[in-house]
Amino acid sequence: MFNRPLKTELAQLRAEVAELRQLHAGFESQALSLTVDERGNIERVNERFCREMGYRAENVVGRPLDAFIPEYVKQLPCYRDLKSALSQGQQTSGMYRLLRANGQEAWLYATWQPLRDADGRIHKTICYGNDRTEQVETSTEHSGLINALLRSTAVIEFNLAGEVLTANDRFLQGMGYSLKQIQGKHHRMFCTSEESHSADYQAFWARLNRGEFIASRFKRIDSHGRTVWLEASYNPVLNTRGELYKVVKFATVITAQVEQEQAVA
């Protein structure tokens, strides 16, 4: 008969073996997986890591993890936080940058899981990751396009009730307002009284609340009561659940052009 302490140790050993088997299965099934030993050297990579990152296993195993980190990333807080978490035996996850064999950067969404030995010491760390490079690059490109649009175009946002949420400097300068003066106010403040009380104006907001896109020339009134002509589009925006929640207007001031056309006419 086993005594109780020995039974307890055997039960613990079985649990550790089961955990290691589970980790091994996860290692092989994940899109990208690697293990790093206590010295920071890569101990193992799976086939998918090699295939997607462009390496041969023998060119990776035994080399320090730092060799696959872009130099500028090593100076960033995100990498220092990763190194700190791993040294303290803390699981961590997030977006990380590694170098492919061709020198290009790969963005991985990864989880780093430290493993301890029987004495409680960290003896390796397993990383499970998925390549998110395409999504990151697409998002970065979209952000660049949006920033360029914001620099060159007047932009104002409304909730579905027609109240101003925010506006960029180009819009505020074109209409002669500060953001504080218009935030929370209704869109009708930019319209003539005749237009804002018309059936067409009610239909205009009804269309936007149905998610319809509207683009045209619009006559508006600035803070000094002067007429401003805008070439603009009103764009209904959906949230992640597919629900309409606001309207974004992109506009270009074309007052001089319209006045010239009217003079010629």
C-alpha positions in Angstrom: 0.0 0.0 0.0 1.2 3.5 -0.9 1.3 6.0 1.9 -0.7 9.2 1.5 2.2 11.5 0.6 3.3 9.2 -2.1 -0.2 9.0 -3.5 -0.4 12.7 -3.5 2.9 13.0 -5.4 1.8 10.5 -8.0 -1.5 12.3 -8.5 0.4 15.6 -8.9 2.8 13.9 -11.4 -0.2 12.5 -13.4 -1.7 16.0 -13.5 1.6 17.5 -14.7 1.9 14.8 -17.4 -1.6 15.5 -18.6 -0.9 19.2 -18.7 2.3 18.6 -20.8 0.4 16.5 -23.2 -2.3 19.1 -23.6 0.4 21.8 -24.2 2.1 19.5 -26.7 -1.2 19.1 -28.6 -1.7 22.8 -28.5 1.9 23.4 -29.7 1.3 21.3 -32.8 -2.1 22.6 -33.6 -1.6 26.3 -33.3 -0.8 28.4 -36.3 2.6 29.4 -35.0 4.3 27.9 -31.9 7.7 28.1 -30.4 9.3 27.3 -27.0 12.0 29.4 -25.4 14.3 28.0 -22.6 15.3 29.7 -19.4 18.3 31.4 -21.1 16.1 33.0 -23.7 17.1 30.7 -26.5 14.6 29.1 -28.9 14.3 25.4 -28.0 11.7 24.3 -30.5 9.4 25.6 -33.3 6.6 23.8 -35.0 6.1 23.2 -38.7 3.6 26.0 -39.2 6.0 28.5 -37.7 8.7 27.5 -40.2 6.2 27.5 -43.1 4.6 30.9 -42.4 7.8 32.6 -41.2 10.0 31.2 -44.0 12.6 29.5 -41.8 14.1 26.0 -41.5 13.9 24.6 -38.0 17.7 24.1 -37.8 18.2 27.8 -38.6 16.1 28.9 -35.6 16.6 26.3 -32.8 19.4 27.3 -30.4 19.4 31.0 -31.4 18.2 33.7 -28.9 14.7 35.0 -29.3 16.2 38.5 -29.5 17.7 37.6 -32.9 14.2 37.5 -34.3 13.1 40.8 -32.8 13.4 44.0 -34.9 16.1 46.3 -33.4 13.8 49.2 -32.9 11.2 47.0 -31.2 13.8 46.1 -28.5 13.7 49.7 -27.4 9.9 49.9 -27.0 8.0 49.5 -23.7 6.0 46.6 -25.2 9.1 44.4 -25.6 10.5 45.3 -22.2 7.1 44.4 -20.7 7.2 41.0 -22.4 10.7 40.3 -21.1 9.7 41.4 -17.6 6.6 39.2 -17.6 8.5 36.1 -18.8 11.3 36.6 -16.3 8.6 36.8 -13.5 6.7 33.7 -14.7 3.6 35.7 -15.7 1.4 34.7 -18.7 1.0 37.5 -21.1 -0.6 38.0 -24.5 -0.9 40.7 -27.2 0.5 41.8 -30.5 4.2 41.1 -31.1 6.5 41.7 -34.0 9.0 39.1 -35.2 11.2 39.0 -38.2 10.5 36.6 -41.1 13.4 34.9 -42.9 13.2 37.5 -45.7 13.7 40.3 -43.1 10.1 41.6 -43.2 8.1 42.1 -40.1 5.3 39.7 -39.0 2.7 40.8 -36.5 1.6 38.0 -34.3 -1.2 37.9 -31.8 0.4 35.6 -29.3 0.1 34.1 -25.8 3.3 33.4 -23.9 2.9 30.7 -21.2 5.8 30.1 -18.8 6.2 26.5 -17.5 7.6 25.6 -14.1 9.5 22.5 -13.1 8.8 20.4 -10.0 10.7 22.9 -7.8 8.6 25.8 -9.1 11.3 27.3 -11.3 10.6 28.5 -14.8 12.3 26.2 -17.2 10.7 27.2 -20.5 8.1 29.4 -22.1 5.7 28.3 -24.8 4.4 30.8 -27.3 1.2 30.2 -29.3 0.5 32.8 -32.0 -1.5 33.7 -35.1 -0.3 35.8 -37.9 -2.2 39.1 -38.0 0.1 40.9 -40.4 -2.4 41.4 -43.1 -5.0 42.8 -40.7 -2.5 45.2 -39.1 -1.3 46.5 -42.4 -4.8 47.0 -43.7 -5.8 48.8 -40.5 -2.7 51.0 -40.7 -3.4 51.8 -44.3 -7.0 52.7 -43.4 -5.8 54.9 -40.6 -3.4 56.7 -42.9 -6.2 57.3 -45.4 -8.6 58.6 -42.7 -5.9 60.9 -41.3 -5.3 62.3 -44.8 -9.0 62.8 -45.3 -9.3 64.6 -42.0 -6.4 66.9 -43.0 -8.0 67.8 -46.3 -11.7 67.6 -45.7 -14.2 69.2 -43.4 -15.7 66.5 -41.2 -18.6 66.6 -38.7 -20.4 63.8 -36.9 -24.0 63.6 -35.7 -26.0 61.2 -33.7 -29.2 59.8 -35.2 -31.2 62.6 -33.6 -29.1 65.1 -35.7 -27.1 66.5 -32.8 -23.4 67.3 -33.2 -21.0 64.8 -31.7 -17.7 66.3 -32.9 -16.1 68.1 -35.8 -12.6 68.6 -37.1 -10.7 71.9 -37.3 -11.3 72.3 -41.0 -15.1 72.2 -40.6 -15.0 74.6 -37.6 -12.8 77.1 -39.5 -15.0 76.9 -42.5 -18.1 77.6 -40.5 -16.6 80.0 -38.0 -17.4 78.1 -34.9 -15.6 76.5 -32.0 -16.4 72.9 -31.1 -17.8 74.0 -27.8 -20.3 76.2 -29.6 -21.8 73.4 -31.7 -21.4 70.2 -29.7 -24.8 68.9 -28.7 -26.6 71.3 -30.9 -28.9 70.2 -33.7 -27.8 70.2 -37.4 -30.5 72.7 -38.2 -28.3 75.4 -36.7 -26.4 75.4 -40.0 -29.6 75.7 -42.1 -32.0 78.5 -42.9 -35.2 78.6 -40.9 -37.1 78.0 -44.0 -35.2 74.8 -44.8 -35.1 73.4 -41.3 -38.9 73.6 -41.0 -39.6 72.1 -44.4 -40.9 68.6 -45.2 -37.8 68.0 -47.3 -35.6 68.5 -44.3 -37.6 66.0 -42.2 -37.4 63.5 -45.1 -33.6 64.2 -45.3 -33.1 63.0 -41.7 -35.6 60.1 -42.1 -33.5 58.8 -45.0 -30.3 59.0 -42.9 -32.0 57.1 -40.1 -32.8 54.4 -42.6 -29.1 54.1 -43.4 -29.2 55.8 -46.8 -26.1 57.6 -48.2 -26.8 61.2 -49.3 -24.4 63.3 -51.4 -25.1 66.7 -53.1 -24.5 70.4 -52.9 -25.9 72.0 -49.7 -26.5 75.6 -48.8 -25.5 76.3 -45.2 -25.2 79.3 -42.9 -22.0 80.1 -40.9 -21.7 81.7 -37.5 -21.9 85.2 -39.0 -25.1 84.5 -41.0 -23.3 84.2 -44.3 -24.1 81.7 -46.9 -21.7 78.8 -47.3 -22.0 76.2 -50.1 -20.7 72.7 -49.4 -20.1 69.7 -51.7 -20.8 67.1 -49.1 -21.8 63.5 -48.4 -23.7 62.2 -45.3 -22.5 58.7 -44.5 -24.5 56.5 -42.0 -22.1 54.5 -39.9 -22.7 51.0 -38.4 -21.3 49.6 -35.1 -19.8 46.1 -34.7 -23.3 44.7 -34.3 -24.4 46.1 -37.6 -26.6 48.7 -36.0 -26.8 52.3 -37.3 -25.5 54.6 -34.6 -24.2 57.9 -36.2 -23.8 59.9 -39.4 -20.5 61.3 -40.6 -20.5 64.2 -43.0 -17.5 64.9 -45.3 -17.6 68.3 -47.0 -15.6 70.7 -49.2 -16.4 74.4 -49.2 -17.3 75.5 -52.8 -18.8 78.9 -52.0 -16.5 80.8 -54.5 -17.3 78.3 -57.2 -21.0 78.5 -56.7 -21.0 82.3 -56.6 -19.0 82.4 -59.9 -21.5 80.0 -61.5 -24.4 82.2 -60.3 -22.7 85.3 -61.6 -22.2 83.7 -65.0 -25.8 82.6 -65.1 
